Amino acid sequence: MTDRDLPPPRFVIEGSAITGIAAFYDEINRVFMAGEDWRLGESLDAFDDLLHGGFGALPAGRPATIVWKDMDASRAALGRAATLALLRARLPERTQFNGAKISDQIAELEAGRGTTYFDVVMAIVADHPAITVVPG
């Protein structure tokens, strides 16, 4: 029997534990990095790298299922308010290359539109067709 013959591993995210962006990474580290002596930082690129597998609990090259309990709670916690706070904190660091983009993102969110942190997280997951997310 090879790894490919095994059922896809299942990982359970406790969405109610996600109360903001930092708590999202705490939960991701709890679920995927428990056996590691290092943790993912608060980086969407790091989250994307994790989903490729090969470190932490997620095996490389295999399908996996993520059961996301209380997904609506996570959606709210990583929603407009959290995204605006993150973007506003980044404004003082803005440069000629990203300052206008950040300002535009803030304006969109303030108008009730725009992409939230949760939306970006889900788009990253969607870029990994071997990963299936199901509400739990």
Backbone hydrogen bonds in HBPLUS format (Angstrom, degrees):
<---DONOR---> <-ACCEPTOR-->    atom                        ^
c    i                          cat <-CA-CA->   ^        H-A-AA   ^      H-
h    n   atom  resd res      DA  || num        DHA   H-A  angle D-A-AA Bond
n    s   type  num  typ     dist DA aas  dist angle  dist       angle   num
A0005-ASP N   A0002-THR O   2.96 MM   3  5.33 148.1  2.06 108.6 118.2     1
A0006-LEU N   A0003-ASP O   3.13 MM   3  5.36 151.8  2.22 104.9 113.3     2
A0065-THR N   A0009-PRO O   2.88 MM  56  6.24 169.7  1.89 164.9 168.2     3
A0011-PHE N   A0065-THR O   2.85 MM  54  6.30 150.7  1.94 154.0 163.9     4
A0067-VAL N   A0011-PHE O   2.69 MM  56  6.01 161.5  1.72 165.7 171.7     5
A0013-ILE N   A0067-VAL O   2.83 MM  54  6.19 157.2  1.89 154.5 162.3     6
A0069-LYS N   A0013-ILE O   2.90 MM  56  6.00 147.0  2.01 165.6 169.2     7
A0017-ALA N   A0014-GLU O   2.93 MM   3  5.59 155.5  1.99 118.8 126.5     8
A0015-GLY N   A0069-LYS O   2.89 MM  54  5.14 129.5  2.15 117.2 129.8     9
A0018-ILE N   A0015-GLY O   3.07 MM   3  5.32 154.8  2.13 106.3 114.2    10
A0024-PHE N   A0020-GLY O   2.93 MM   4  6.21 138.8  2.11 144.6 156.6    11
A0024-PHE N   A0021-ILE O   3.09 MM   3  5.02 124.6  2.41  94.2 108.8    12
A0025-TYR N   A0021-ILE O   3.27 MM   4  6.69 156.3  2.32 152.9 156.5    13
A0026-ASP N   A0022-ALA O   3.00 MM   4  6.34 147.8  2.11 142.9 152.9    14
A0027-GLU N   A0023-ALA O   2.94 MM   4  6.13 156.9  1.99 145.9 150.8    15
A0028-ILE N   A0024-PHE O   2.90 MM   4  6.19 159.1  1.94 150.1 156.5    16
A0029-ASN N   A0025-TYR O   2.88 MM   4  5.94 159.3  1.92 144.7 150.3    17
A0030-ARG N   A0026-ASP O   2.92 MM   4  6.13 149.7  2.01 141.6 150.5    18
A0031-VAL N   A0027-GLU O   2.95 MM   4  6.16 160.8  1.99 152.7 156.7    19
A0032-PHE N   A0028-ILE O   2.85 MM   4  5.85 170.5  1.86 154.3 157.4    20
A0033-MET N   A0029-ASN O   2.89 MM   4  4.70 144.5  2.02 121.8 131.0    21
A0057-ALA N   A0032-PHE O   2.73 MM  25  4.93 152.8  1.80 142.7 151.0    22
A0036-GLU N   A0033-MET O   3.01 MM   3  5.29 164.6  2.03 116.9 121.5    23
A0043-SER N   A0041-GLY O   2.85 MM   2  5.58 122.6  2.18 113.1  96.2    24
A0047-PHE N   A0043-SER O   3.03 MM   4  6.38 154.5  2.10 146.5 153.5    25
A0048-ASP N   A0044-LEU O   2.93 MM   4  6.15 158.9  1.97 146.2 151.7    26
A0049-ASP N   A0045-ASP O   2.88 MM   4  6.16 159.3  1.92 149.0 154.6    27
A0050-LEU N   A0046-ALA O   2.90 MM   4  6.14 155.2  1.97 147.9 154.5    28
A0051-LEU N   A0047-PHE O   3.15 MM   4  6.48 151.6  2.24 148.0 154.5    29
A0052-HIS N   A0049-ASP O   3.08 MM   3  5.37 149.3  2.18 106.0 115.3    30
A0053-GLY N   A0050-LEU O   2.91 MM   3  5.50 152.4  1.99 114.6 123.2    31
A0054-GLY N   A0058-LEU O   2.88 MM   4  6.30 153.7  1.95 151.4 156.6    32
A0064-ALA N   A0130-ALA O   2.96 MM  66  6.36 153.8  2.03 151.5 151.5    33
A0132-THR N   A0064-ALA O   2.93 MM  68  6.34 161.6  1.96 155.6 161.7    34
A0066-ILE N   A0132-THR O   2.67 MM  66  6.03 165.6  1.69 164.9 169.1    35
A0134-VAL N   A0066-ILE O   2.86 MM  68  6.27 159.6  1.90 160.4 165.0    36
A0068-TRP N   A0134-VAL O   2.84 MM  66  6.06 161.2  1.88 152.9 159.3    37
A0136-GLY N   A0068-TRP O   2.91 MM  68  5.17 155.3  1.97 114.3 110.8    38
A0073-ALA N   A0070-ASP O   3.01 MM   3  5.37 128.2  2.29 105.7 118.7    39
A0074-SER N   A0070-ASP O   3.26 MM   4  6.71 153.2  2.33 148.2 155.7    40
A0075-ARG N   A0071-MET O   2.80 MM   4  6.09 158.4  1.84 153.6 160.3    41
A0076-ALA N   A0072-ASP O   3.01 MM   4  6.20 154.4  2.07 142.1 148.0    42
A0077-ALA N   A0073-ALA O   2.91 MM   4  6.13 160.2  1.95 146.3 152.2    43
A0078-LEU N   A0074-SER O   2.84 MM   4  5.94 144.9  1.97 151.4 159.3    44
A0079-GLY N   A0076-ALA O   3.19 MM   3  4.83 155.3  2.25 106.6 105.6    45
A0118-PHE N   A0078-LEU O   2.98 MM  40  5.02 148.9  2.08 144.6 139.6    46
A0083-THR N   A0079-GLY O   2.95 MM   4  6.06 160.0  1.99 156.8 163.5    47
A0084-LEU N   A0080-ARG O   2.82 MM   4  5.96 162.4  1.85 154.3 159.2    48
A0085-ALA N   A0081-ALA O   3.00 MM   4  6.19 161.0  2.03 147.7 152.9    49
A0086-LEU N   A0082-ALA O   3.04 MM   4  6.25 159.1  2.09 145.6 150.8    50
A0087-LEU N   A0083-THR O   2.93 MM   4  6.17 168.1  1.95 154.8 157.9    51
A0088-ARG N   A0084-LEU O   2.81 MM   4  5.93 163.5  1.84 154.8 159.7    52
A0089-ALA N   A0085-ALA O   3.03 MM   4  6.14 148.4  2.13 141.5 149.6    53
A0090-ARG N   A0086-LEU O   3.14 MM   4  6.41 133.8  2.36 138.9 151.2    54
A0090-ARG N   A0087-LEU O   3.05 MM   3  5.02 129.4  2.32  94.2 108.2    55
A0091-LEU N   A0087-LEU O   3.11 MM   4  6.38 125.9  2.42 141.7 155.6    56
A0091-LEU N   A0088-ARG O   3.30 MM   3  5.19 141.3  2.46  93.1 103.5    57
A0093-GLU N   A0090-ARG O   2.92 MM   3  5.37 140.1  2.08 114.3 126.2    58
A0094-ARG N   A0091-LEU O   2.95 MM   3  5.07 162.4  1.98 112.2 117.7    59
A0099-GLY N   A0095-THR O   2.81 MM   4  5.16 151.0  1.89 151.0 154.1    60
A0102-ILE N   A0098-ASN O   2.98 MM   4  6.19 163.6  2.01 157.5 161.1    61
A0103-SER N   A0099-GLY O   3.00 MM   4  6.21 164.5  2.03 150.0 154.5    62
A0104-ASP N   A0100-ALA O   2.86 MM   4  6.05 155.2  1.92 147.8 154.8    63
A0105-GLN N   A0101-LYS O   2.91 MM   4  6.16 155.7  1.96 149.0 155.8    64
A0106-ILE N   A0102-ILE O   2.94 MM   4  6.21 158.4  1.99 152.7 158.2    65
A0107-ALA N   A0103-SER O   2.97 MM   4  6.20 162.8  2.00 148.7 153.3    66
A0108-GLU N   A0104-ASP O   2.97 MM   4  6.21 159.3  2.01 150.1 155.2    67
A0109-LEU N   A0105-GLN O   3.04 MM   4  6.27 163.2  2.07 150.7 154.8    68
A0110-GLU N   A0106-ILE O   2.82 MM   4  6.02 160.6  1.86 156.3 162.3    69
A0111-ALA N   A0107-ALA O   3.04 MM   4  6.18 134.5  2.26 138.5 150.0    70
A0111-ALA N   A0108-GLU O   3.19 MM   3  5.12 130.1  2.45  92.3 105.6    71
A0113-ARG N   A0108-GLU O   2.82 MM   5  5.08 150.1  1.90 161.0 151.7    72
A0112-GLY N   A0109-LEU O   2.93 MM   3  5.04 158.8  1.98 107.4 112.4    73
A0120-VAL N   A0116-THR O   3.05 MM   4  6.45 153.9  2.12 150.1 156.8    74
A0121-VAL N   A0117-TYR O   2.92 MM   4  6.22 162.0  1.95 154.4 159.2    75
A0122-MET N   A0118-PHE O   2.94 MM   4  6.20 164.7  1.96 155.8 159.2    76
A0123-ALA N   A0119-ASP O   2.92 MM   4  6.14 146.0  2.03 142.6 152.5    77
A0124-ILE N   A0120-VAL O   2.91 MM   4  6.18 153.7  1.98 152.2 158.8    78
A0125-VAL N   A0121-VAL O   3.03 MM   4  6.38 159.7  2.07 149.7 155.1    79
A0126-ALA N   A0122-MET O   2.94 MM   4  6.14 154.7  2.00 142.1 149.3    80
A0127-ASP N   A0123-ALA O   3.14 MM   4  6.40 130.2  2.40 137.5 149.3    81
A0127-ASP N   A0124-ILE O   3.08 MM   3  5.19 136.8  2.28  98.9 111.0    82
A0128-HIS N   A0125-VAL O   2.92 MM   3  5.43 159.6  1.96 119.0 123.1    83
A0131-ILE N   A0128-HIS O   2.86 MM   3  5.59 164.8  1.88 128.2 133.5    84
